[in-house]
Structures are given as C-alpha cells and as structure tokens.
Amino acid sequence: MQFDPRTVAREIPGIFDEIFPQLTPGIVAHFNAASQVVPVQSICKDLLQQSALQRSMLFELGYTVGERLLKDAVEIDWSACFAETVRRQRVYFDAKLPEQLEPVDQHLAETVGRNLAAIMTSLSASTGDPIVFRPPIPGLEWISSGYGDFALGATLVEVKCTARRFSSADYRQVAIYWLLSFAAAVEGHGKEWGNFVLLNPRSGEIVTMTFDAFLSIISSGRTKVDILQLFLSLVGSRLTR
C-alpha cells in the first residue's frame, strides 16, 4: 500500500520520534514564537458558524480560490473552484458534498483566497522568485509521490488554514518533504529543498526557516546523511513487516 507523504507525517507513529526526537511541543512552541504576522482580512466567527461545509472542504476551497487569483483570474469561477476542491479532497478525505455553495461559503472562501494570494504575491516580490504551483514531492519505497502547495525557488511553502498555531504535524510534514527531496537529490533525480515557509492565510501567521537551521535543532546532532540512512532503515523495516 502506498501512503501519501502527508499521511506519513500525520498518522504513522514512531518514524519521526526516532529520526527527530527533539521535535517536541516545547520546540514547536519555540518555532512558533519566531513567527511573523502580516495584516490579513479577518474571518468573522459568526459567519464561520453559519457555514455547513466541512472545515477541510471550506478552507481547501479558499486555497483553490487563492490559487486561481494568483493565476490572474479576473473573476472567481465558483463552479470550477468547487469541482477542483472536491477532486483534491477525495484524494485524502471522505469528502461530504453539499448540493450547492451558499453565499456564506463563497464569502469565507474568497476571504481566505484573497489573503493567500496577497501574501504569496508579497513573498514572491520580496524573494524575487516566481510562484511555482503544486511543486512535485518525490516518493520513496512505500511512500507515494505527491505535491506541495507552492514553491519560491528552493523554498517550499505549505499552507495551513486553522484557528490554532502551527502544530507538530505541520513541522513533521515539511520534514518529510525535505527528506524525500534529499533522498531524490542523493540519487541524482531531484533537488533538495533549502528553506520552508509555513503560512496561515486565515491568521496571517508565517514561519520561515532554512532546513539547515531546522534540522540542527530537531535531529540530535545527526548529519543529513545520518538522518537519511536512519529514515531508509525505518522505511525498509516497515516494508518487511
């Protein structure tokens, strides 16, 4: 069975406890304390409570709207955005489909989408790198290939639209994406991610780090090669069970 990298990061226990033993709640709080907050249009809690859409569906819709706006869409094609959102949600979740989008759903999704488009445009301008949509994430063994959210040059950008701050699972996700990129680079058929950005278009919170700094904190002094070798041994042992 093939597992998506996000599933590995969020639902398969043990792997990250051994590879990154110092990715503790305290360290996550330390990373979050170094975040920046940019101005965004806030989401009204009363409107959010009125929406009958699954939250994962609603905010995936907001992501899709933001993606379309970044691609110079003059107007939002809600039918196309909704169809694309449903397609993506069905890959990872048991998506429950409403009969139609309500005006409150469109308002909330447009707010998130416009926040996302504005932040990504600003990040692209500040780095001088064009926005890459859905950058490929290579697979390895029983871990399937996948796609990230965005990239700016060698910087991976992952979007998390929650009411809470970034979680251990969010940091594990960018760690597994780096591991897969490093494995592909060592094998000569890919490039290693150099930096990452965690971005919440709902709150405007942004965490930016180099992977070198990130790994030095969470890996107990292991080198990149040591991390990869340990990861490969764990991946291989799981495959033989």
Secondary structure, DSSP 8 states (H G I E B T S, - for coil): --B-HHHHHHH--SHHHHH-TT--HHHHHHHHHT-EE-------HHHHHH--S-HHHHHHHHHHHHHHHHTT-SS--HHHHHHHHHHHHHHHS-----SS--HHHHHHHHHHHHHHHHHHHHHHHHHT--EEES-EE--BTTB--EE-SEEETTEEEEE---SS---HHHHHHHHHHHHHHHHHHHTTSS----EEEEEETTTTEEEEEEHHHHHHHHSTT--HHHHHHHHHHHHHHHHT-
